[in-house]
Amino acid sequence: MGNRGNIRLIYENKKEIYFYTHWEGSRLESIIAEALNRKERWHDPPYLARIIFCTLVLNNLDGSTGYGIDTGECDPENPTVTINLWKQTVDSLSYSDYISRYNSQKIEMETRTPQFTEGYQQGWDAHKRAVKDTLQTMKESKIK
């Protein structure tokens, strides 16, 4: 029992990965539209993949069940959504057309609570600081 669904990501080299959700399969369209609506990193597949996955798991960042990443489709109950990161399409629609279609259907995007948005931003800021510190440490160790 659940509400399972998959997001299939296709890369330039034809390799694929799948993001799996156990409980939000019927919400995949809104999750993807929310991630793409940020209009960030559309030309950078690894980062866009991370943005999509983070949007998918936003309400369960520290959980150990409910979501996964695999090289194949996992237990689908809802239609799998295909994102071609190289061609910049979702189910054969351009990213912009996908967002427009989603908005024109008047499917109400779910809003995140301010605590989640704030917590997500704080986590992202902490991640950026950690990366900056790591790079600085690596740079300093090469200088010595």
HELIX and SHEET records of a PDB file:
HELIX    1   1 GLY A   25  ARG A   27  5                                   3    
HELIX    2   2 LEU A   28  LEU A   36  1                                   9    
HELIX    3   3 PRO A   45  VAL A   57  1                                  13    
HELIX    4   4 LEU A   58  ASN A   60  5                                   3    
HELIX    5   5 TYR A   95  SER A  104  1                                  10    
HELIX    6   6 PRO A  114  ILE A  143  1                                  30    
SHEET    1   A 6 TYR A  67  ASP A  70  0                                        
SHEET    2   A 6 GLU A  16  THR A  21 -1                                        
SHEET    3   A 6 GLY A   5  ILE A  10 -1                                        
SHEET    4   A 6 VAL A  81  ASN A  84  1                                        
SHEET    5   A 6 THR A  89  VAL A  90 -1                                        
SHEET    6   A 6 LEU A  93  SER A  94 -1                                        
END                                                                             
